[in-house]
Amino acid sequence: MIVSDDDKEVIAFRCTSIYKIEKDPYKLGEISDPGSRRIKAFNHYGDQRAKVLEHFNVTEALHMVALGVNTKHRQRGIAIEMMQAALTMYQYLGVDPLCFKGQASSNYSKKVYAKTGFQQFYDMPYEDYIVDGEQVFENTGAHKSLASLGQVLKGKTMDDA
Ligand SMILES: CC(C)(COP(=O)(O)OP(=O)(O)OC[C@H]1O[C@@H](n2cnc3c(N)ncnc32)[C@H](O)[C@@H]1OP(=O)(O)O)[C@@H](O)C(=O)NCCC(=O)NCCS
């Protein structure tokens, strides 16, 4: 997280979690808020189609779960710099293979991932996500799809074979 020295306001944040291939990686049954559960179910749906970890022949990866920049500080390269700093830092942690996955829900975060070396494996249009006959996400503005992406920084992967 980046916090302003002057007024202690949050400028930007970014989080990573460990993602493992399993039946219910997002523990959907434990999420009580319906909106959050709906989003996580969509993330899971995208993962199942993108199969990023399977492409890299691993069962675990670091998952870039959240990225946000305060509206006052956007379009100055902060998101790209934070993402790059994280990728650099993880290379010193001795994790091998070092694989990352991420999902970009906006046109701008897609650029952040593309500019920090991520490869896109799947792009899921919001309008195509139908549950029980209903379109789940409407009015997404200029942002039309969720991209699933990944990259390997260390270790032998299936793509090398
Ligand atoms: C997505 C987000 C993190 C980008 O943060 P940022 O610090 O403004 O991004 P950057 O300055 O590093 O810019 C990344 C790219 O997106 C472009 N971009 C960012 N905001 C833009 C905007 N409003 N309009 C047009 N392009 C934009 C930048 O120009 C840059 O592309 P370029 O290098 O080709 O010029 C920020 O918009 C945000 O917090 N959005 C709300 C939360 C969100 O969507 N998070 C991502 C979830 S996956």
The ligand as an SDF file (V2000), in Angstrom:
LIG
                    3D

 48 50  0  0  0  0  0  0  0  0999 V2000
   -6.9590    0.2360  -13.0560 C   0  0  0  0  0  0  0  0  0  0  0  0
   -6.1820    1.2340  -12.1870 C   0  0  0  0  0  0  0  0  0  0  0  0
   -5.5630    0.4780  -11.0040 C   0  0  0  0  0  0  0  0  0  0  0  0
   -5.0610    1.8640  -13.0500 C   0  0  0  0  0  0  0  0  0  0  0  0
   -4.2750    2.6970  -12.1990 O   0  0  0  0  0  0  0  0  0  0  0  0
   -3.3440    3.8560  -12.7940 P   0  0  0  0  0  0  0  0  0  0  0  0
   -2.2810    4.1440  -11.7860 O   0  0  0  0  0  0  0  0  0  0  0  0
   -4.1710    4.9770  -13.2670 O   0  0  0  0  0  0  0  0  0  0  0  0
   -2.7050    3.1150  -14.0650 O   0  0  0  0  0  0  0  0  0  0  0  0
   -1.4180    3.5570  -14.8510 P   0  0  0  0  0  0  0  0  0  0  0  0
   -1.2240    5.0390  -14.7260 O   0  0  0  0  0  0  0  0  0  0  0  0
   -0.2770    2.6760  -14.4360 O   0  0  0  0  0  0  0  0  0  0  0  0
   -1.8560    3.2800  -16.3480 O   0  0  0  0  0  0  0  0  0  0  0  0
   -1.9610    2.0210  -16.9040 C   0  0  0  0  0  0  0  0  0  0  0  0
   -2.4160    2.1680  -18.3460 C   0  0  0  0  0  0  0  0  0  0  0  0
   -3.8200    2.4200  -18.3760 O   0  0  0  0  0  0  0  0  0  0  0  0
   -4.0940    3.6580  -18.9940 C   0  0  0  0  0  0  0  0  0  0  0  0
   -5.1640    4.3090  -18.2560 N   0  0  0  0  0  0  0  0  0  0  0  0
   -5.3320    4.3090  -16.9150 C   0  0  0  0  0  0  0  0  0  0  0  0
   -6.4370    5.0060  -16.6140 N   0  0  0  0  0  0  0  0  0  0  0  0
   -6.9500    5.4620  -17.7820 C   0  0  0  0  0  0  0  0  0  0  0  0
   -8.0900    6.2370  -18.1170 C   0  0  0  0  0  0  0  0  0  0  0  0
   -8.9350    6.6930  -17.1850 N   0  0  0  0  0  0  0  0  0  0  0  0
   -8.3200    6.5050  -19.4030 N   0  0  0  0  0  0  0  0  0  0  0  0
   -7.4880    6.0480  -20.3950 C   0  0  0  0  0  0  0  0  0  0  0  0
   -6.3840    5.2880  -20.1190 N   0  0  0  0  0  0  0  0  0  0  0  0
   -6.1370    5.0180  -18.8330 C   0  0  0  0  0  0  0  0  0  0  0  0
   -2.8150    4.4510  -18.9020 C   0  0  0  0  0  0  0  0  0  0  0  0
   -2.7260    5.4410  -19.8890 O   0  0  0  0  0  0  0  0  0  0  0  0
   -1.7690    3.3490  -19.0550 C   0  0  0  0  0  0  0  0  0  0  0  0
   -1.6560    2.9680  -20.4110 O   0  0  0  0  0  0  0  0  0  0  0  0
   -0.4060    3.4630  -21.2910 P   0  0  0  0  0  0  0  0  0  0  0  0
    0.8200    3.0310  -20.5080 O   0  0  0  0  0  0  0  0  0  0  0  0
   -0.5910    2.7620  -22.5950 O   0  0  0  0  0  0  0  0  0  0  0  0
   -0.5090    4.9470  -21.3780 O   0  0  0  0  0  0  0  0  0  0  0  0
   -7.1050    2.3690  -11.6840 C   0  0  0  0  0  0  0  0  0  0  0  0
   -7.7870    2.9260  -12.7850 O   0  0  0  0  0  0  0  0  0  0  0  0
   -8.1480    1.9010  -10.6570 C   0  0  0  0  0  0  0  0  0  0  0  0
   -7.8520    1.8360   -9.4540 O   0  0  0  0  0  0  0  0  0  0  0  0
   -9.3630    1.5710  -11.1320 N   0  0  0  0  0  0  0  0  0  0  0  0
  -10.4360    1.1050  -10.2490 C   0  0  0  0  0  0  0  0  0  0  0  0
  -10.1610   -0.2680   -9.6850 C   0  0  0  0  0  0  0  0  0  0  0  0
   -9.8360   -1.2750  -10.7490 C   0  0  0  0  0  0  0  0  0  0  0  0
  -10.4230   -1.3210  -11.8150 O   0  0  0  0  0  0  0  0  0  0  0  0
   -8.8470   -2.0990  -10.4260 N   0  0  0  0  0  0  0  0  0  0  0  0
   -8.3850   -3.1480  -11.2890 C   0  0  0  0  0  0  0  0  0  0  0  0
   -9.1100   -4.4080  -10.9880 C   0  0  0  0  0  0  0  0  0  0  0  0
   -8.4840   -5.7660  -11.9670 S   0  0  0  0  0  0  0  0  0  0  0  0
  1  2  1  0
  2  3  1  0
  2  4  1  0
  2 36  1  0
  4  5  1  0
  5  6  1  0
  6  7  2  0
  6  8  1  0
  6  9  1  0
  9 10  1  0
 10 11  2  0
 10 12  1  0
 10 13  1  0
 13 14  1  0
 14 15  1  0
 15 16  1  0
 15 30  1  0
 16 17  1  0
 17 18  1  0
 17 28  1  0
 18 19  1  0
 18 27  1  0
 19 20  2  0
 20 21  1  0
 21 22  1  0
 21 27  2  0
 22 23  1  0
 22 24  2  0
 24 25  1  0
 25 26  2  0
 26 27  1  0
 28 29  1  0
 28 30  1  0
 30 31  1  0
 31 32  1  0
 32 33  2  0
 32 34  1  0
 32 35  1  0
 36 37  1  0
 36 38  1  0
 38 39  2  0
 38 40  1  0
 40 41  1  0
 41 42  1  0
 42 43  1  0
 43 44  2  0
 43 45  1  0
 45 46  1  0
 46 47  1  0
 47 48  1  0
M  END
$$$$
